[in-house]
Amino acid sequence: MRIKTLVAAMAAVASLAPIAAHAQAAEENPWMIRVRAVDVLYQNGQTGIASDLNVKAKNQWIPEFDVSYFFTKNIAAELVLTWPQQVNITSNPGDAYLGKITALPPSLLAQYHFTDLGAFKPYIGAGIYYTFF
């Protein structure tokens, strides 16, 4: 468990470096590219038929790649892509294999970046998300 926490912390710190670099060069280059790690956590323990079978999916780490384009120093669009998630579905007793789900969840976001706060560069965003199964 500590290794996962360490990897998550390293990924979080690594994802901040491009933001700082981009803030200095926003006028020169409108593109920002980031690579991160995402932990996909499933909520096991559903009610209904699935609870009778004790159906569950294993949590997993997946890579994420995103590209942002800055129209102005404050307004950007971001496309978030991840590696297709492949999840094995099992059921008790004996963790019987039920099948596999493959999903690709791209997201497209509009962002507003606050630029008058010194080195701290927060932003808010909204967008669309669709999962292809």
C-alpha positions as CSV (number, residue, x, y, z in Angstrom):
1,M,0.0,0.0,0.0
2,R,2.9,2.4,0.7
3,I,4.3,1.9,-2.8
4,K,1.0,3.0,-4.3
5,T,0.9,6.1,-2.1
6,L,4.5,6.9,-3.1
7,V,3.7,6.5,-6.8
8,A,0.6,8.7,-6.4
9,A,2.7,11.4,-4.7
10,M,5.4,11.2,-7.3
11,A,2.8,11.4,-10.1
12,A,1.2,14.4,-8.4
13,V,4.5,16.3,-8.1
14,A,5.5,15.4,-11.7
15,S,2.1,16.8,-13.0
16,L,2.9,20.2,-11.4
17,A,6.1,20.7,-13.3
18,P,4.5,21.3,-16.7
19,I,2.1,23.8,-15.2
20,A,5.0,25.9,-13.9
21,A,6.9,25.7,-17.1
22,H,3.8,26.6,-19.1
23,A,3.1,29.6,-16.9
24,Q,6.4,31.1,-17.9
25,A,6.0,30.4,-21.6
26,A,2.2,30.9,-22.1
27,E,2.7,33.7,-24.6
28,E,5.3,31.7,-26.6
29,N,3.6,28.3,-26.9
30,P,-0.2,27.8,-26.4
31,W,0.2,23.9,-25.9
32,M,0.6,22.1,-22.6
33,I,1.1,18.3,-22.6
34,R,1.0,16.2,-19.4
35,V,1.4,12.5,-18.5
36,R,0.0,11.3,-15.2
37,A,-1.1,8.2,-13.3
38,V,-4.7,7.6,-12.3
39,D,-6.0,5.2,-9.7
40,V,-9.3,3.6,-10.8
41,L,-11.3,2.7,-7.7
42,Y,-14.4,0.5,-8.0
43,Q,-17.2,0.5,-5.5
44,N,-17.7,-3.2,-4.8
45,G,-20.5,-4.4,-2.7
46,Q,-23.5,-3.4,-4.8
47,T,-27.1,-4.3,-3.9
48,G,-29.5,-6.6,-5.9
49,I,-28.4,-9.5,-8.0
50,A,-24.7,-8.5,-8.0
51,S,-24.6,-8.6,-4.2
52,D,-25.9,-12.1,-4.2
53,L,-23.1,-13.2,-6.5
54,N,-20.5,-11.0,-4.7
55,V,-19.4,-9.5,-8.1
56,K,-16.3,-7.4,-7.8
57,A,-13.7,-5.6,-9.9
58,K,-10.1,-5.0,-8.9
59,N,-8.9,-1.4,-8.5
60,Q,-6.0,-0.5,-10.9
61,W,-3.6,2.2,-11.9
62,I,-3.7,3.4,-15.5
63,P,-1.7,6.0,-17.4
64,E,-3.3,9.3,-18.5
65,F,-2.3,11.7,-21.3
66,D,-3.7,15.1,-21.7
67,V,-3.3,18.0,-24.1
68,S,-4.3,21.6,-23.4
69,Y,-4.5,24.4,-25.9
70,F,-4.6,28.0,-24.5
71,F,-6.7,30.4,-26.5
72,T,-5.8,33.2,-24.1
73,K,-3.7,33.2,-20.9
74,N,-6.9,32.4,-19.0
75,I,-9.0,30.2,-21.3
76,A,-8.0,26.7,-22.5
77,A,-9.4,23.5,-23.8
78,E,-8.1,20.2,-22.6
79,L,-8.5,16.7,-24.1
80,V,-7.9,13.9,-21.6
81,L,-7.1,10.4,-22.9
82,T,-6.3,7.3,-20.9
83,W,-5.2,3.8,-21.8
84,P,-8.3,1.6,-22.3
85,Q,-9.2,0.0,-18.9
86,Q,-9.4,-3.7,-18.9
87,V,-11.1,-5.0,-15.8
88,N,-11.6,-8.7,-14.9
89,I,-15.0,-9.3,-13.2
90,T,-15.0,-12.1,-10.6
91,S,-17.6,-13.6,-8.3
92,N,-17.3,-15.6,-5.0
93,P,-17.1,-18.4,-4.1
94,G,-13.6,-19.1,-5.2
95,D,-13.3,-15.8,-7.2
96,A,-14.8,-17.4,-10.3
97,Y,-14.0,-15.4,-13.5
98,L,-17.1,-13.9,-15.1
99,G,-15.6,-11.9,-17.9
100,K,-13.7,-8.7,-18.8
101,I,-14.8,-5.2,-19.5
102,T,-12.8,-2.9,-21.7
103,A,-13.5,0.8,-21.5
104,L,-12.0,4.0,-23.0
105,P,-13.1,7.2,-21.2
106,P,-12.0,10.3,-23.1
107,S,-12.9,13.8,-21.7
108,L,-13.0,17.2,-23.3
109,L,-12.9,20.2,-20.9
110,A,-13.1,24.0,-21.0
111,Q,-10.9,25.6,-18.4
112,Y,-10.5,29.1,-16.8
113,H,-7.0,29.6,-15.4
114,F,-6.5,32.2,-12.6
115,T,-3.2,33.9,-13.5
116,D,-3.0,36.8,-11.0
117,L,-2.0,34.7,-8.0
118,G,1.7,34.6,-8.4
119,A,3.2,31.1,-8.6
120,F,-0.1,29.5,-7.5
121,K,-2.1,28.8,-10.7
122,P,-5.5,27.2,-9.9
123,Y,-8.1,26.7,-12.6
124,I,-11.7,25.5,-12.9
125,G,-13.1,23.5,-15.7
126,A,-16.2,21.8,-17.0
127,G,-16.7,19.4,-19.9
128,I,-18.0,16.2,-21.3
129,Y,-17.0,12.7,-20.6
130,Y,-18.1,9.6,-22.4
131,T,-17.0,6.0,-21.9
132,F,-16.8,3.6,-24.8
133,F,-17.4,0.0,-23.7
